[in-house]
């Protein structure tokens, strides 16, 4: 199985899991002060970038090795 296919499946599955977790946590955050709510959604909107970056880097690094 190629790294691209593995990364695609892991990325899609991971993103869906991430969205579910963020939505479950958002139910609890919605009752807090608006600044905490803002910080939560700002962080949740950016935190997915680092795992995605790692996954893309892993695919690109392995591209020339095969």
PyMOL Python script that loads the backbone (N, CA, C, O; Angstrom):
from pymol import cmd

cmd.read_pdbstr("""\
ATOM      1  N   UNK A   1       0.855  -1.169   0.000  1.00  0.00           N
ATOM      2  CA  UNK A   1       0.000   0.000   0.000  1.00  0.00           C
ATOM      3  C   UNK A   1       0.910   1.244   0.000  1.00  0.00           C
ATOM      4  O   UNK A   1       1.884   1.303   0.750  1.00  0.00           O
ATOM      5  N   UNK A   2       0.595   2.197  -0.816  1.00  0.00           N
ATOM      6  CA  UNK A   2       1.433   3.392  -0.942  1.00  0.00           C
ATOM      7  C   UNK A   2       1.224   4.346   0.234  1.00  0.00           C
ATOM      8  O   UNK A   2       0.186   4.338   0.894  1.00  0.00           O
ATOM      9  N   UNK A   3       2.243   5.164   0.469  1.00  0.00           N
ATOM     10  CA  UNK A   3       2.144   6.157   1.548  1.00  0.00           C
ATOM     11  C   UNK A   3       1.011   7.138   1.291  1.00  0.00           C
ATOM     12  O   UNK A   3       0.353   7.593   2.226  1.00  0.00           O
ATOM     13  N   UNK A   4       0.786   7.459   0.039  1.00  0.00           N
ATOM     14  CA  UNK A   4      -0.279   8.414  -0.289  1.00  0.00           C
ATOM     15  C   UNK A   4      -1.648   7.863   0.119  1.00  0.00           C
ATOM     16  O   UNK A   4      -2.468   8.581   0.692  1.00  0.00           O
ATOM     17  N   UNK A   5      -1.883   6.600  -0.178  1.00  0.00           N
ATOM     18  CA  UNK A   5      -3.169   5.994   0.189  1.00  0.00           C
ATOM     19  C   UNK A   5      -3.310   5.898   1.704  1.00  0.00           C
ATOM     20  O   UNK A   5      -4.367   6.205   2.255  1.00  0.00           O
ATOM     21  N   UNK A   6      -2.250   5.474   2.370  1.00  0.00           N
ATOM     22  CA  UNK A   6      -2.279   5.379   3.834  1.00  0.00           C
ATOM     23  C   UNK A   6      -2.540   6.753   4.447  1.00  0.00           C
ATOM     24  O   UNK A   6      -3.373   6.891   5.343  1.00  0.00           O
ATOM     25  N   UNK A   7      -1.826   7.762   3.962  1.00  0.00           N
ATOM     26  CA  UNK A   7      -1.988   9.120   4.493  1.00  0.00           C
ATOM     27  C   UNK A   7      -3.390   9.652   4.215  1.00  0.00           C
ATOM     28  O   UNK A   7      -3.975  10.332   5.058  1.00  0.00           O
ATOM     29  N   UNK A   8      -3.928   9.349   3.049  1.00  0.00           N
ATOM     30  CA  UNK A   8      -5.278   9.812   2.720  1.00  0.00           C
ATOM     31  C   UNK A   8      -6.308   9.201   3.656  1.00  0.00           C
ATOM     32  O   UNK A   8      -7.167   9.905   4.185  1.00  0.00           O
ATOM     33  N   UNK A   9      -6.223   7.898   3.859  1.00  0.00           N
ATOM     34  CA  UNK A   9      -7.172   7.224   4.751  1.00  0.00           C
ATOM     35  C   UNK A   9      -6.998   7.693   6.195  1.00  0.00           C
ATOM     36  O   UNK A   9      -7.982   7.948   6.888  1.00  0.00           O
ATOM     37  N   UNK A  10      -5.746   7.806   6.649  1.00  0.00           N
ATOM     38  CA  UNK A  10      -5.485   8.266   8.010  1.00  0.00           C
ATOM     39  C   UNK A  10      -5.929   9.716   8.176  1.00  0.00           C
ATOM     40  O   UNK A  10      -6.480  10.082   9.214  1.00  0.00           O
ATOM     41  N   UNK A  11      -5.694  10.538   7.164  1.00  0.00           N
ATOM     42  CA  UNK A  11      -6.083  11.942   7.230  1.00  0.00           C
ATOM     43  C   UNK A  11      -7.582  12.126   7.305  1.00  0.00           C
ATOM     44  O   UNK A  11      -8.077  12.914   8.110  1.00  0.00           O
ATOM     45  N   UNK A  12      -8.301  11.408   6.475  1.00  0.00           N
ATOM     46  CA  UNK A  12      -9.762  11.517   6.473  1.00  0.00           C
ATOM     47  C   UNK A  12     -10.342  10.980   7.785  1.00  0.00           C
ATOM     48  O   UNK A  12     -11.195  11.614   8.405  1.00  0.00           O
ATOM     49  N   UNK A  13      -9.867   9.802   8.194  1.00  0.00           N
ATOM     50  CA  UNK A  13     -10.347   9.219   9.452  1.00  0.00           C
ATOM     51  C   UNK A  13      -9.994  10.080  10.650  1.00  0.00           C
ATOM     52  O   UNK A  13     -10.815  10.289  11.542  1.00  0.00           O
ATOM     53  N   UNK A  14      -8.763  10.578  10.663  1.00  0.00           N
ATOM     54  CA  UNK A  14      -8.329  11.427  11.765  1.00  0.00           C
ATOM     55  C   UNK A  14      -9.092  12.731  11.821  1.00  0.00           C
ATOM     56  O   UNK A  14      -9.440  13.210  12.900  1.00  0.00           O
ATOM     57  N   UNK A  15      -9.353  13.305  10.661  1.00  0.00           N
ATOM     58  CA  UNK A  15     -10.097  14.566  10.626  1.00  0.00           C
ATOM     59  C   UNK A  15     -11.534  14.376  11.113  1.00  0.00           C
ATOM     60  O   UNK A  15     -12.059  15.212  11.848  1.00  0.00           O
ATOM     61  N   UNK A  16     -12.160  13.291  10.707  1.00  0.00           N
ATOM     62  CA  UNK A  16     -13.522  13.013  11.168  1.00  0.00           C
ATOM     63  C   UNK A  16     -13.535  12.816  12.685  1.00  0.00           C
ATOM     64  O   UNK A  16     -14.416  13.332  13.372  1.00  0.00           O
ATOM     65  N   UNK A  17     -12.555  12.069  13.205  1.00  0.00           N
ATOM     66  CA  UNK A  17     -12.467  11.862  14.660  1.00  0.00           C
ATOM     67  C   UNK A  17     -12.225  13.190  15.370  1.00  0.00           C
ATOM     68  O   UNK A  17     -12.815  13.451  16.418  1.00  0.00           O
ATOM     69  N   UNK A  18     -11.362  14.028  14.806  1.00  0.00           N
ATOM     70  CA  UNK A  18     -11.066  15.332  15.395  1.00  0.00           C
ATOM     71  C   UNK A  18     -12.323  16.200  15.454  1.00  0.00           C
ATOM     72  O   UNK A  18     -12.594  16.837  16.473  1.00  0.00           O
ATOM     73  N   UNK A  19     -13.074  16.224  14.383  1.00  0.00           N
ATOM     74  CA  UNK A  19     -14.309  17.027  14.343  1.00  0.00           C
ATOM     75  C   UNK A  19     -15.308  16.524  15.379  1.00  0.00           C
ATOM     76  O   UNK A  19     -15.951  17.324  16.058  1.00  0.00           O
ATOM     77  N   UNK A  20     -15.444  15.212  15.506  1.00  0.00           N
ATOM     78  CA  UNK A  20     -16.379  14.656  16.493  1.00  0.00           C
ATOM     79  C   UNK A  20     -15.962  15.068  17.906  1.00  0.00           C
ATOM     80  O   UNK A  20     -16.803  15.484  18.703  1.00  0.00           O
ATOM     81  N   UNK A  21     -14.668  14.954  18.220  1.00  0.00           N
ATOM     82  CA  UNK A  21     -14.184  15.334  19.555  1.00  0.00           C
ATOM     83  C   UNK A  21     -14.399  16.826  19.806  1.00  0.00           C
ATOM     84  O   UNK A  21     -14.840  17.215  20.887  1.00  0.00           O
ATOM     85  N   UNK A  22     -14.092  17.656  18.820  1.00  0.00           N
ATOM     86  CA  UNK A  22     -14.276  19.103  18.982  1.00  0.00           C
ATOM     87  C   UNK A  22     -15.754  19.430  19.184  1.00  0.00           C
ATOM     88  O   UNK A  22     -16.086  20.277  20.013  1.00  0.00           O
ATOM     89  N   UNK A  23     -16.628  18.788  18.455  1.00  0.00           N
ATOM     90  CA  UNK A  23     -18.062  19.047  18.618  1.00  0.00           C
ATOM     91  C   UNK A  23     -18.565  18.600  19.990  1.00  0.00           C
ATOM     92  O   UNK A  23     -19.398  19.275  20.594  1.00  0.00           O
ATOM     93  N   UNK A  24     -18.068  17.472  20.481  1.00  0.00           N
ATOM     94  CA  UNK A  24     -18.461  17.018  21.815  1.00  0.00           C
ATOM     95  C   UNK A  24     -17.970  17.987  22.890  1.00  0.00           C
ATOM     96  O   UNK A  24     -18.701  18.296  23.831  1.00  0.00           O
ATOM     97  N   UNK A  25     -16.744  18.460  22.750  1.00  0.00           N
ATOM     98  CA  UNK A  25     -16.212  19.435  23.709  1.00  0.00           C
ATOM     99  C   UNK A  25     -16.905  20.787  23.579  1.00  0.00           C
ATOM    100  O   UNK A  25     -17.071  21.500  24.568  1.00  0.00           O
ATOM    101  N   UNK A  26     -17.306  21.135  22.372  1.00  0.00           N
ATOM    102  CA  UNK A  26     -17.962  22.423  22.144  1.00  0.00           C
ATOM    103  C   UNK A  26     -19.277  22.530  22.908  1.00  0.00           C
ATOM    104  O   UNK A  26     -19.673  23.625  23.308  1.00  0.00           O
ATOM    105  N   UNK A  27     -19.951  21.409  23.112  1.00  0.00           N
ATOM    106  CA  UNK A  27     -21.194  21.436  23.899  1.00  0.00           C
ATOM    107  C   UNK A  27     -20.943  21.967  25.305  1.00  0.00           C
ATOM    108  O   UNK A  27     -21.793  22.658  25.868  1.00  0.00           O
ATOM    109  N   UNK A  28     -19.793  21.652  25.873  1.00  0.00           N
ATOM    110  CA  UNK A  28     -19.470  22.109  27.225  1.00  0.00           C
ATOM    111  C   UNK A  28     -18.951  23.547  27.219  1.00  0.00           C
ATOM    112  O   UNK A  28     -19.166  24.291  28.176  1.00  0.00           O
ATOM    113  N   UNK A  29     -18.283  23.927  26.164  1.00  0.00           N
ATOM    114  CA  UNK A  29     -17.693  25.264  26.074  1.00  0.00           C
ATOM    115  C   UNK A  29     -18.761  26.322  25.816  1.00  0.00           C
ATOM    116  O   UNK A  29     -18.596  27.476  26.212  1.00  0.00           O
ATOM    117  N   UNK A  30     -19.826  25.951  25.174  1.00  0.00           N
ATOM    118  CA  UNK A  30     -20.869  26.914  24.810  1.00  0.00           C
ATOM    119  C   UNK A  30     -21.498  27.591  26.029  1.00  0.00           C
ATOM    120  O   UNK A  30     -22.102  28.655  25.900  1.00  0.00           O
ATOM    121  N   UNK A  31     -21.364  26.994  27.192  1.00  0.00           N
ATOM    122  CA  UNK A  31     -21.964  27.570  28.405  1.00  0.00           C
ATOM    123  C   UNK A  31     -20.999  28.484  29.152  1.00  0.00           C
ATOM    124  O   UNK A  31     -21.367  29.062  30.175  1.00  0.00           O
ATOM    125  N   UNK A  32     -19.779  28.622  28.659  1.00  0.00           N
ATOM    126  CA  UNK A  32     -18.769  29.425  29.346  1.00  0.00           C
ATOM    127  C   UNK A  32     -18.769  30.857  28.814  1.00  0.00           C
ATOM    128  O   UNK A  32     -19.537  31.202  27.916  1.00  0.00           O
ATOM    129  N   UNK A  33     -17.899  31.675  29.382  1.00  0.00           N
ATOM    130  CA  UNK A  33     -17.764  33.070  28.965  1.00  0.00           C
ATOM    131  C   UNK A  33     -17.345  33.129  27.493  1.00  0.00           C
ATOM    132  O   UNK A  33     -16.663  32.230  27.002  1.00  0.00           O
ATOM    133  N   UNK A  34     -17.748  34.173  26.805  1.00  0.00           N
ATOM    134  CA  UNK A  34     -17.491  34.267  25.365  1.00  0.00           C
ATOM    135  C   UNK A  34     -16.001  34.273  25.027  1.00  0.00           C
ATOM    136  O   UNK A  34     -15.617  33.807  23.954  1.00  0.00           O
ATOM    137  N   UNK A  35     -15.155  34.789  25.919  1.00  0.00           N
ATOM    138  CA  UNK A  35     -13.716  34.789  25.626  1.00  0.00           C
ATOM    139  C   UNK A  35     -13.152  33.371  25.649  1.00  0.00           C
ATOM    140  O   UNK A  35     -12.304  33.026  24.826  1.00  0.00           O
ATOM    141  N   UNK A  36     -13.618  32.552  26.587  1.00  0.00           N
ATOM    142  CA  UNK A  36     -13.181  31.153  26.625  1.00  0.00           C
ATOM    143  C   UNK A  36     -13.705  30.389  25.416  1.00  0.00           C
ATOM    144  O   UNK A  36     -13.015  29.542  24.848  1.00  0.00           O
ATOM    145  N   UNK A  37     -14.915  30.700  25.042  1.00  0.00           N
ATOM    146  CA  UNK A  37     -15.503  30.084  23.850  1.00  0.00           C
ATOM    147  C   UNK A  37     -14.689  30.465  22.605  1.00  0.00           C
ATOM    148  O   UNK A  37     -14.397  29.618  21.761  1.00  0.00           O
ATOM    149  N   UNK A  38     -14.332  31.740  22.504  1.00  0.00           N
ATOM    150  CA  UNK A  38     -13.527  32.211  21.378  1.00  0.00           C
ATOM    151  C   UNK A  38     -12.173  31.511  21.342  1.00  0.00           C
ATOM    152  O   UNK A  38     -11.740  31.049  20.286  1.00  0.00           O
ATOM    153  N   UNK A  39     -11.506  31.432  22.486  1.00  0.00           N
ATOM    154  CA  UNK A  39     -10.195  30.783  22.553  1.00  0.00           C
ATOM    155  C   UNK A  39     -10.279  29.305  22.191  1.00  0.00           C
ATOM    156  O   UNK A  39      -9.403  28.781  21.503  1.00  0.00           O
ATOM    157  N   UNK A  40     -11.319  28.641  22.648  1.00  0.00           N
ATOM    158  CA  UNK A  40     -11.503  27.225  22.315  1.00  0.00           C
ATOM    159  C   UNK A  40     -11.652  27.031  20.810  1.00  0.00           C
ATOM    160  O   UNK A  40     -10.969  26.198  20.214  1.00  0.00           O
ATOM    161  N   UNK A  41     -12.545  27.802  20.202  1.00  0.00           N
ATOM    162  CA  UNK A  41     -12.781  27.619  18.768  1.00  0.00           C
ATOM    163  C   UNK A  41     -11.590  28.074  17.927  1.00  0.00           C
ATOM    164  O   UNK A  41     -11.331  27.504  16.868  1.00  0.00           O
ATOM    165  N   UNK A  42     -10.869  29.087  18.383  1.00  0.00           N
ATOM    166  CA  UNK A  42      -9.653  29.508  17.680  1.00  0.00           C
ATOM    167  C   UNK A  42      -8.607  28.400  17.732  1.00  0.00           C
ATOM    168  O   UNK A  42      -7.982  28.082  16.721  1.00  0.00           O
ATOM    169  N   UNK A  43      -8.420  27.817  18.904  1.00  0.00           N
ATOM    170  CA  UNK A  43      -7.452  26.729  19.048  1.00  0.00           C
ATOM    171  C   UNK A  43      -7.893  25.500  18.257  1.00  0.00           C
ATOM    172  O   UNK A  43      -7.082  24.884  17.566  1.00  0.00           O
ATOM    173  N   UNK A  44      -9.162  25.143  18.354  1.00  0.00           N
ATOM    174  CA  UNK A  44      -9.681  23.976  17.640  1.00  0.00           C
ATOM    175  C   UNK A  44      -9.564  24.162  16.125  1.00  0.00           C
ATOM    176  O   UNK A  44      -9.361  23.198  15.387  1.00  0.00           O
ATOM    177  N   UNK A  45      -9.691  25.393  15.681  1.00  0.00           N
ATOM    178  CA  UNK A  45      -9.579  25.662  14.255  1.00  0.00           C
ATOM    179  C   UNK A  45      -8.162  25.578  13.728  1.00  0.00           C
ATOM    180  O   UNK A  45      -7.958  25.411  12.526  1.00  0.00           O
ATOM    181  N   UNK A  46      -7.169  25.692  14.617  1.00  0.00           N
ATOM    182  CA  UNK A  46      -5.771  25.665  14.172  1.00  0.00           C
ATOM    183  C   UNK A  46      -5.025  24.398  14.554  1.00  0.00           C
ATOM    184  O   UNK A  46      -4.025  24.071  13.915  1.00  0.00           O
ATOM    185  N   UNK A  47      -5.468  23.677  15.564  1.00  0.00           N
ATOM    186  CA  UNK A  47      -4.711  22.530  16.061  1.00  0.00           C
ATOM    187  C   UNK A  47      -4.600  21.373  15.070  1.00  0.00           C
ATOM    188  O   UNK A  47      -3.653  20.591  15.144  1.00  0.00           O
ATOM    189  N   UNK A  48      -5.532  21.255  14.165  1.00  0.00           N
ATOM    190  CA  UNK A  48      -5.476  20.162  13.199  1.00  0.00           C
ATOM    191  C   UNK A  48      -4.330  20.329  12.203  1.00  0.00           C
ATOM    192  O   UNK A  48      -3.967  19.377  11.511  1.00  0.00           O
ATOM    193  N   UNK A  49      -3.757  21.540  12.126  1.00  0.00           N
ATOM    194  CA  UNK A  49      -2.719  21.830  11.136  1.00  0.00           C
ATOM    195  C   UNK A  49      -1.457  21.003  11.374  1.00  0.00           C
ATOM    196  O   UNK A  49      -0.855  20.508  10.420  1.00  0.00           O
ATOM    197  N   UNK A  50      -1.047  20.848  12.646  1.00  0.00           N
ATOM    198  CA  UNK A  50       0.215  20.151  12.919  1.00  0.00           C
ATOM    199  C   UNK A  50       0.169  18.671  12.571  1.00  0.00           C
ATOM    200  O   UNK A  50       1.118  18.186  11.956  1.00  0.00           O
ATOM    201  N   UNK A  51      -0.875  17.916  12.925  1.00  0.00           N
ATOM    202  CA  UNK A  51      -0.920  16.520  12.466  1.00  0.00           C
ATOM    203  C   UNK A  51      -1.004  16.414  10.943  1.00  0.00           C
ATOM    204  O   UNK A  51      -0.414  15.510  10.351  1.00  0.00           O
ATOM    205  N   UNK A  52      -1.731  17.326  10.311  1.00  0.00           N
ATOM    206  CA  UNK A  52      -1.834  17.306   8.847  1.00  0.00           C
ATOM    207  C   UNK A  52      -0.472  17.597   8.214  1.00  0.00           C
ATOM    208  O   UNK A  52      -0.097  16.970   7.223  1.00  0.00           O
ATOM    209  N   UNK A  53       0.262  18.547   8.786  1.00  0.00           N
ATOM    210  CA  UNK A  53       1.593  18.868   8.280  1.00  0.00           C
ATOM    211  C   UNK A  53       2.519  17.664   8.411  1.00  0.00           C
ATOM    212  O   UNK A  53       3.269  17.344   7.489  1.00  0.00           O
ATOM    213  N   UNK A  54       2.463  17.007   9.552  1.00  0.00           N
ATOM    214  CA  UNK A  54       3.301  15.824   9.754  1.00  0.00           C
ATOM    215  C   UNK A  54       2.953  14.737   8.736  1.00  0.00           C
ATOM    216  O   UNK A  54       3.850  14.111   8.170  1.00  0.00           O
ATOM    217  N   UNK A  55       1.677  14.511   8.504  1.00  0.00           N
ATOM    218  CA  UNK A  55       1.235  13.483   7.560  1.00  0.00           C
ATOM    219  C   UNK A  55       1.701  13.805   6.145  1.00  0.00           C
ATOM    220  O   UNK A  55       2.176  12.920   5.433  1.00  0.00           O
ATOM    221  N   UNK A  56       1.572  15.047   5.736  1.00  0.00           N
ATOM    222  CA  UNK A  56       2.011  15.456   4.398  1.00  0.00           C
ATOM    223  C   UNK A  56       3.522  15.327   4.270  1.00  0.00           C
ATOM    224  O   UNK A  56       4.020  14.859   3.246  1.00  0.00           O
ATOM    225  N   UNK A  57       4.256  15.738   5.304  1.00  0.00           N
ATOM    226  CA  UNK A  57       5.711  15.607   5.287  1.00  0.00           C
ATOM    227  C   UNK A  57       6.121  14.146   5.192  1.00  0.00           C
ATOM    228  O   UNK A  57       7.063  13.818   4.471  1.00  0.00           O
ATOM    229  N   UNK A  58       5.437  13.268   5.902  1.00  0.00           N
ATOM    230  CA  UNK A  58       5.731  11.837   5.864  1.00  0.00           C
ATOM    231  C   UNK A  58       5.538  11.277   4.448  1.00  0.00           C
ATOM    232  O   UNK A  58       6.341  10.470   3.979  1.00  0.00           O
ATOM    233  N   UNK A  59       4.489  11.704   3.786  1.00  0.00           N
ATOM    234  CA  UNK A  59       4.217  11.225   2.418  1.00  0.00           C
ATOM    235  C   UNK A  59       5.295  11.720   1.460  1.00  0.00           C
ATOM    236  O   UNK A  59       5.815  10.951   0.652  1.00  0.00           O
ATOM    237  N   UNK A  60       5.627  12.993   1.550  1.00  0.00           N
ATOM    238  CA  UNK A  60       6.595  13.578   0.626  1.00  0.00           C
ATOM    239  C   UNK A  60       7.984  12.977   0.848  1.00  0.00           C
ATOM    240  O   UNK A  60       8.705  12.717  -0.116  1.00  0.00           O
ATOM    241  N   UNK A  61       8.361  12.758   2.100  1.00  0.00           N
ATOM    242  CA  UNK A  61       9.663  12.179   2.415  1.00  0.00           C
ATOM    243  C   UNK A  61       9.798  10.775   1.851  1.00  0.00           C
ATOM    244  O   UNK A  61      10.887  10.379   1.434  1.00  0.00           O
ATOM    245  N   UNK A  62       8.724  10.028   1.834  1.00  0.00           N
ATOM    246  CA  UNK A  62       8.767   8.660   1.347  1.00  0.00           C
ATOM    247  C   UNK A  62       8.592   8.531  -0.149  1.00  0.00           C
ATOM    248  O   UNK A  62       8.763   7.445  -0.703  1.00  0.00           O
ATOM    249  N   UNK A  63       8.251   9.625  -0.812  1.00  0.00           N
ATOM    250  CA  UNK A  63       7.978   9.574  -2.245  1.00  0.00           C
ATOM    251  C   UNK A  63       9.192   9.132  -3.057  1.00  0.00           C
ATOM    252  O   UNK A  63       9.048   8.302  -3.955  1.00  0.00           O
ATOM    253  N   UNK A  64      10.370   9.653  -2.775  1.00  0.00           N
ATOM    254  CA  UNK A  64      11.551   9.313  -3.548  1.00  0.00           C
ATOM    255  C   UNK A  64      12.237   8.047  -3.124  1.00  0.00           C
ATOM    256  O   UNK A  64      13.126   7.566  -3.826  1.00  0.00           O
ATOM    257  N   UNK A  65      11.848   7.480  -1.975  1.00  0.00           N
ATOM    258  CA  UNK A  65      12.524   6.294  -1.442  1.00  0.00           C
ATOM    259  C   UNK A  65      12.074   5.013  -2.124  1.00  0.00           C
ATOM    260  O   UNK A  65      12.795   4.016  -2.090  1.00  0.00           O
ATOM    261  N   UNK A  66      10.912   5.016  -2.737  1.00  0.00           N
ATOM    262  CA  UNK A  66      10.374   3.778  -3.308  1.00  0.00           C
ATOM    263  C   UNK A  66      10.918   3.456  -4.659  1.00  0.00           C
ATOM    264  O   UNK A  66      10.546   2.442  -5.249  1.00  0.00           O
TER     265      UNK A  66
END
""", "prot")
cmd.dss("prot")
cmd.show_as("cartoon", "prot")
cmd.util.cbc("prot")
cmd.orient("prot")
